[in-house]
Amino acid sequence: MRVAARQGEEHHGRVATWSEEQLLGDVERLAIRALPYDDFHRELTARIRRAMSIDAACWHGLDPDTLLLTTANPEELLAGGFLTPASEPLAADVVVTSEYLRADYNSFASLARRRAPVGILSLATRGHPERSIRWREYLSVVGTPYEMRAAMVSRGRAWGCVVLHRTEGSGDFGPGDARLLARLSRPIADAMHQSLRTDAARRGEDDAAPGLLVLDRHDDVLMMTTRAAVLLQPLLRSERIERVVPVAVLSLAATTRSAAGAGRTAPAVHVPTEAGWLTLHGSVPDGVRAGTVAVIVQPTERSEAAPLRLQAYGLTAREREVALLVAQGLDTATIAARLFISAYTVQDHLKMIFAKTATNSRRELRARVFFSDQLPAIAARTRPDQDGHLREAL
């Protein structure tokens, strides 16, 4: 079956009401509101719809170190009747298969490495989408034959991705749609990272969780989690003046208000204490009085899930480095260049990695060692931590 691409801003009776610049500015402002994860997805999709026709959007989290999927949000596919609770697991299995087990077009890992991290399926297949596993077994079956995917990348790290769907009646995505989504990649990635931090701080599930405090416009404390109070105690002791909020937090709050007024996100602040370094992130919570600032407090140094999993297989430090790059979908030549070793040495490391992990190929390594343990957590809608990792998968 040959599908012809159709361009234009008008689809299925809907016309774009926002310009690209309006959308870009509003998404950047959305990043500083620190919305809960699911609310953020809904707000973001609503904004994109003002500039581009979408019949359904499915958002995913990505681990920024391994580029593995960490979350899936098929809410719109279910609400639109494209999927049902019974068919959703089958569709998810097709997506996982096309991402990790069988070669397919526009994998999230490959998109994350592109200069413009966006892919339209019909263009990638040269008008023959039936070449794609996803199209044959999923997209064409559920009635959304047109697909555009994008990875959300900021400063070289991917924090999530999205699949945008259109029906036959709406028509295909075009190069203009791809250019717009590529421009949105960085601000959306920044907003995703901020949303993860805030979600993790709100949960405060364990000793490894960050803390959260909220200050009003006079810097009086409106709310402080127990974890935030514990983390800030060493910093308060070092100041030798009795106060509730350390100077570093007050300084960050002022910077956050100033940045928010200019539509920007304040940079993180790293502070040394007798118990180790702390990192402070400031943002303006959604739906609060002017001047209110939320501050997330977390230890600067944290262990990473993927390296720990590899260590459990008995991989050496260098083998772990190679395996992590394989998880990102990099080829032998790129891995060799990254690690300043020869391609032959990379292949030798891969042989040892396959032997120790009882795998036979790069795809099997990614699927079995890196991704299989995450599936139960994703199915249970487990939230990643503030670094984008599913630590529960260890």
C-alpha positions as CSV (number, residue, x, y, z in Angstrom):
1,M,0.0,0.0,0.0
2,R,1.4,3.4,-1.0
3,V,0.4,6.4,1.2
4,A,0.8,9.9,-0.2
5,A,1.8,12.6,2.1
6,R,-0.4,15.7,2.3
7,Q,0.8,19.0,3.7
8,G,-1.0,22.0,5.1
9,E,-2.3,23.4,8.3
10,E,-5.9,22.5,7.8
11,H,-6.9,18.9,8.7
12,H,-10.3,17.4,9.3
13,G,-12.0,20.7,9.5
14,R,-9.5,22.2,12.0
15,V,-7.3,25.1,11.4
16,A,-4.2,26.1,13.4
17,T,-5.0,29.1,15.6
18,W,-1.5,29.8,17.0
19,S,1.7,30.8,15.2
20,E,4.9,28.8,15.8
21,E,6.3,31.7,17.9
22,Q,3.2,31.8,20.1
23,L,3.5,28.1,20.7
24,L,7.2,28.1,21.4
25,G,6.9,30.9,23.9
26,D,4.0,29.3,25.8
27,V,5.7,25.9,26.0
28,E,8.8,27.7,27.5
29,R,6.5,29.3,30.1
30,L,4.9,26.0,30.8
31,A,8.3,24.6,31.8
32,I,8.5,26.9,34.9
33,R,5.1,25.9,36.2
34,A,6.3,22.5,37.6
35,L,3.1,20.6,36.8
36,P,2.4,17.0,37.8
37,Y,3.5,14.6,35.1
38,D,0.1,13.7,33.6
39,D,-1.2,17.2,33.9
40,F,1.9,18.4,32.0
41,H,1.2,16.0,29.1
42,R,-2.4,17.2,28.9
43,E,-1.5,20.9,28.9
44,L,1.3,20.3,26.4
45,T,-0.9,18.4,23.9
46,A,-3.6,21.1,24.2
47,R,-1.0,23.8,23.3
48,I,0.4,21.8,20.3
49,R,-3.1,21.4,19.0
50,R,-3.4,25.1,18.6
51,A,-0.7,25.0,16.0
52,M,-1.0,21.5,14.5
53,S,-3.8,19.0,14.0
54,I,-3.5,15.9,16.1
55,D,-6.0,13.1,16.5
56,A,-4.1,11.5,19.5
57,A,-0.8,12.0,21.3
58,C,1.0,9.3,23.3
59,W,3.8,10.6,25.5
60,H,6.7,8.5,26.9
61,G,9.5,9.1,29.3
62,L,13.1,8.2,28.3
63,D,16.0,7.4,30.6
64,P,18.5,10.1,29.5
65,D,21.5,7.7,30.1
66,T,20.2,4.7,28.2
67,L,17.5,6.1,26.0
68,L,15.2,3.3,27.2
69,L,11.4,3.9,27.6
70,T,10.4,4.5,31.2
71,T,6.7,5.6,30.9
72,A,3.8,5.3,28.5
73,N,0.7,7.5,28.6
74,P,-1.9,6.1,26.1
75,E,-4.7,8.3,27.7
76,E,-5.7,10.0,24.4
77,L,-5.6,6.7,22.4
78,L,-8.0,5.2,24.9
79,A,-10.2,8.2,25.1
80,G,-10.4,8.5,21.4
81,G,-11.5,4.9,21.0
82,F,-8.4,3.9,19.0
83,L,-7.4,1.5,21.8
84,T,-9.4,-0.3,24.5
85,P,-8.2,-1.6,27.9
86,A,-8.1,-5.1,26.3
87,S,-6.2,-4.0,23.1
88,E,-3.8,-1.6,24.8
89,P,-1.3,-4.3,26.1
90,L,-1.2,-5.8,22.6
91,A,-0.4,-2.4,21.0
92,A,2.2,-1.7,23.7
93,D,3.9,-5.1,22.8
94,V,4.1,-4.1,19.2
95,V,5.7,-0.8,20.1
96,V,8.3,-2.5,22.3
97,T,9.0,-5.1,19.7
98,S,9.6,-2.5,17.0
99,E,11.8,-0.5,19.4
100,Y,14.0,-3.2,20.8
101,L,13.6,-6.6,19.2
102,R,13.1,-6.0,15.4
103,A,14.5,-3.3,13.2
104,D,11.9,-0.6,12.5
105,Y,11.8,3.0,11.3
106,N,12.2,6.0,13.6
107,S,13.1,4.3,16.8
108,F,13.2,6.8,19.7
109,A,16.9,6.1,20.3
110,S,17.8,6.9,16.7
111,L,15.6,10.1,16.8
112,A,17.4,11.3,19.9
113,R,20.7,11.3,18.1
114,R,19.5,13.4,15.1
115,R,20.1,17.1,14.8
116,A,16.4,17.4,14.2
117,P,15.0,14.7,16.4
118,V,11.7,14.2,14.5
119,G,10.6,11.5,12.1
120,I,7.5,11.0,9.9
121,L,6.8,7.4,9.1
122,S,5.6,7.9,5.6
123,L,8.7,9.9,4.7
124,A,11.0,7.4,6.4
125,T,9.5,4.5,4.4
126,R,9.4,6.6,1.1
127,G,5.6,6.3,1.0
128,H,5.5,2.6,1.8
129,P,4.5,2.5,5.5
130,E,3.6,-1.2,5.2
131,R,7.4,-1.8,5.5
132,S,7.1,-0.8,9.1
133,I,6.2,-3.4,11.8
134,R,4.3,-0.8,13.8
135,W,2.2,0.2,10.8
136,R,1.3,-3.3,9.8
137,E,0.5,-4.6,13.3
138,Y,-0.6,-1.5,15.1
139,L,-1.2,1.8,13.3
140,S,-3.2,0.6,10.4
141,V,-5.1,-1.8,12.6
142,V,-6.3,0.9,15.1
143,G,-7.2,3.5,12.4
144,T,-4.2,5.9,12.8
145,P,-2.1,5.2,9.7
146,Y,-0.2,8.5,9.9
147,E,2.5,8.8,12.5
148,M,5.0,11.5,13.5
149,R,7.5,10.8,16.4
150,A,9.9,13.1,18.2
151,A,12.5,12.8,21.0
152,M,12.7,15.7,23.4
153,V,16.4,16.6,23.8
154,S,18.1,19.3,25.8
155,R,21.9,19.7,26.1
156,G,22.4,16.4,24.5
157,R,20.1,14.5,26.9
158,A,16.7,13.1,25.9
159,W,14.0,13.3,28.7
160,G,11.1,11.9,26.8
161,C,9.4,11.4,23.4
162,V,6.0,11.6,21.8
163,V,4.0,9.8,19.1
164,L,1.5,12.0,17.3
165,H,-1.3,10.1,15.4
166,R,-3.6,11.1,12.6
167,T,-6.5,9.2,11.0
168,E,-7.1,8.8,7.2
169,G,-9.6,11.7,7.4
170,S,-7.0,14.1,8.9
171,G,-4.3,13.3,6.4
172,D,-0.5,12.8,6.8
173,F,2.0,15.0,8.6
174,G,4.3,17.1,6.5
175,P,7.8,18.7,6.7
176,G,6.3,21.8,8.2
177,D,4.9,19.8,11.1
178,A,8.2,18.2,11.6
179,R,10.1,21.5,11.7
180,L,7.7,22.9,14.3
181,L,8.0,19.8,16.5
182,A,11.8,19.9,16.2
183,R,11.8,23.5,17.5
184,L,9.7,22.4,20.4
185,S,12.1,19.6,21.4
186,R,14.4,21.5,23.7
187,P,11.8,23.5,25.7
188,I,9.6,20.4,26.1
189,A,12.7,18.4,27.3
190,D,13.4,21.1,29.9
191,A,9.8,21.0,31.0
192,M,9.8,17.2,31.2
193,H,12.9,17.3,33.4
194,Q,11.3,19.9,35.7
195,S,8.1,17.9,35.9
196,L,10.0,14.8,36.9
197,R,11.9,16.6,39.7
198,T,8.7,18.0,41.1
199,D,6.8,14.7,40.9
200,A,9.6,13.0,42.7
201,A,9.7,15.6,45.4
202,R,6.0,15.5,45.9
203,R,6.1,11.8,46.4
204,G,9.0,11.7,48.9
205,E,8.8,7.9,48.9
206,D,12.1,7.0,50.4
207,D,15.4,8.3,51.8
208,A,16.7,8.7,48.3
209,A,13.9,11.1,47.3
210,P,14.4,14.8,47.0
211,G,12.6,17.3,49.3
212,L,10.2,20.1,48.5
213,L,9.6,23.5,50.1
214,V,7.3,26.3,49.0
215,L,8.0,30.0,49.8
216,D,5.6,32.9,49.5
217,R,6.6,36.2,48.0
218,H,8.0,37.3,51.4
219,D,10.1,34.1,51.6
220,D,7.9,32.7,54.4
221,V,7.6,28.9,54.3
222,L,4.2,27.8,53.1
223,M,5.0,24.1,53.0
224,M,8.1,22.0,53.6
225,T,8.4,18.2,53.4
226,T,10.2,16.3,56.1
227,R,12.8,15.2,53.6
228,A,13.5,18.8,52.7
229,A,14.0,19.7,56.3
230,V,16.4,16.8,56.8
231,L,18.5,17.7,53.8
232,L,18.7,21.4,54.7
233,Q,19.7,20.9,58.3
234,P,23.5,20.6,57.6
235,L,23.3,23.8,55.5
236,L,21.4,25.7,58.3
237,R,24.0,24.5,60.9
238,S,26.9,25.8,58.8
239,E,25.4,29.3,58.7
240,R,25.5,29.7,62.5
241,I,22.5,32.0,62.5
242,E,19.1,30.7,63.6
243,R,16.8,30.7,60.5
244,V,14.3,28.5,58.9
245,V,15.5,28.8,55.3
246,P,19.2,28.9,54.3
247,V,20.6,31.8,52.4
248,A,21.2,29.6,49.3
249,V,17.5,28.8,49.1
250,L,16.6,32.5,49.5
251,S,19.0,33.5,46.8
252,L,17.6,30.8,44.5
253,A,14.0,32.0,45.2
254,A,14.9,35.5,44.1
255,T,16.6,34.3,41.0
256,T,13.6,32.1,40.2
257,R,11.2,35.0,40.4
258,S,13.3,37.1,38.2
259,A,13.8,34.3,35.6
260,A,10.0,33.5,35.6
261,G,9.2,37.2,35.0
262,A,11.4,37.0,31.9
263,G,9.8,33.6,30.8
264,R,13.0,31.6,31.7
265,T,13.9,28.8,34.0
266,A,16.4,29.6,36.8
267,P,19.6,27.5,36.7
268,A,20.2,24.9,39.4
269,V,22.3,25.9,42.4
270,H,24.9,23.4,43.8
271,V,25.8,24.0,47.5
272,P,28.4,22.2,49.7
273,T,27.4,21.0,53.2
274,E,29.1,18.9,55.8
275,A,27.0,15.9,54.6
276,G,27.9,16.4,51.0
277,W,26.7,18.6,48.1
278,L,23.1,19.6,47.6
279,T,21.4,20.7,44.4
280,L,18.6,23.2,44.5
281,H,16.0,23.6,41.7
282,G,13.5,26.5,41.7
283,S,10.3,26.9,39.8
284,V,7.0,28.7,39.9
285,P,4.1,26.3,40.8
286,D,1.0,26.3,38.8
287,G,-2.1,28.2,40.0
288,V,-0.5,30.1,43.0
289,R,-0.1,33.7,44.1
290,A,2.5,35.8,42.4
291,G,5.9,35.5,43.9
292,T,5.4,32.0,45.2
293,V,8.4,29.7,44.5
294,A,8.8,25.9,44.9
295,V,12.3,24.7,45.6
296,I,13.4,21.1,45.2
297,V,16.3,19.9,47.3
298,Q,18.3,16.8,46.5
299,P,21.7,15.3,47.1
300,T,24.0,16.1,44.1
301,E,25.5,12.7,43.8
302,R,23.3,9.7,43.1
303,S,24.0,6.2,41.8
304,E,22.6,5.3,38.4
305,A,20.3,2.4,37.8
306,A,21.8,1.1,34.5
307,P,25.4,0.9,35.7
308,L,24.3,-1.0,38.8
309,R,22.4,-3.5,36.8
310,L,25.5,-4.1,34.6
311,Q,27.7,-4.4,37.6
312,A,25.5,-7.2,38.8
313,Y,26.3,-9.1,35.7
314,G,30.0,-8.8,36.5
315,L,30.9,-6.4,33.8
316,T,34.1,-4.4,34.1
317,A,34.0,-0.6,34.2
318,R,35.0,-0.4,30.5
319,E,32.5,-3.1,29.5
320,R,29.8,-1.1,31.4
321,E,30.8,2.0,29.3
322,V,30.5,0.0,26.1
323,A,27.2,-1.6,27.1
324,L,25.6,1.8,28.0
325,L,26.6,3.2,24.6
326,V,25.1,0.1,23.0
327,A,21.9,0.7,24.9
328,Q,21.7,4.1,23.2
329,G,21.9,2.4,19.8
330,L,25.3,3.6,18.9
331,D,27.3,1.7,16.3
332,T,30.8,0.3,16.7
333,A,32.6,3.2,15.0
334,T,30.8,5.8,17.2
335,I,31.5,3.9,20.4
336,A,35.2,3.6,19.5
337,A,35.4,7.3,18.9
338,R,33.6,8.1,22.1
339,L,35.9,5.9,24.2
340,F,39.1,6.6,22.2
341,I,39.6,2.9,21.5
342,S,39.8,0.9,18.3
343,A,36.8,-0.7,16.7
344,Y,38.4,-4.1,17.2
345,T,38.7,-3.4,21.0
346,V,35.0,-2.5,21.0
347,Q,34.2,-5.8,19.4
348,D,36.3,-7.7,21.9
349,H,34.4,-5.9,24.7
350,L,31.1,-6.8,23.1
351,K,32.0,-10.5,23.0
352,M,32.6,-10.5,26.8
353,I,29.5,-8.5,27.4
354,F,27.4,-11.0,25.4
355,A,29.0,-13.9,27.3
356,K,28.4,-12.4,30.7
357,T,24.8,-11.4,30.0
358,A,23.9,-14.5,28.1
359,T,22.8,-12.5,25.0
360,N,23.7,-12.9,21.4
361,S,23.2,-9.5,19.8
362,R,22.9,-5.8,20.6
363,R,19.2,-5.9,20.2
364,E,18.9,-8.8,22.7
365,L,21.2,-7.0,25.1
366,R,19.1,-3.9,25.0
367,A,15.8,-5.8,25.3
368,R,16.8,-8.4,28.0
369,V,19.4,-6.6,30.1
370,F,18.2,-3.0,29.9
371,F,14.5,-3.0,29.2
372,S,12.8,-6.3,30.3
373,D,13.0,-5.4,34.0
374,Q,11.4,-2.0,33.3
375,L,8.2,-3.5,31.7
376,P,6.3,-4.3,34.9
377,A,7.1,-0.8,36.3
378,I,5.9,0.9,33.1
379,A,2.7,-1.2,33.0
380,A,2.0,-0.2,36.6
381,R,2.5,3.5,35.7
382,T,5.4,3.8,38.0
383,R,6.9,7.2,38.0
384,P,10.6,7.7,37.3
385,D,12.8,9.6,39.7
386,Q,13.9,13.2,39.2
387,D,16.9,11.9,37.1
388,G,14.5,10.1,34.7
389,H,15.5,6.6,35.9
390,L,13.1,3.7,36.9
391,R,15.1,2.8,40.0
392,E,12.3,0.3,41.0
393,A,13.5,-1.8,38.1
394,L,16.7,-2.8,39.9
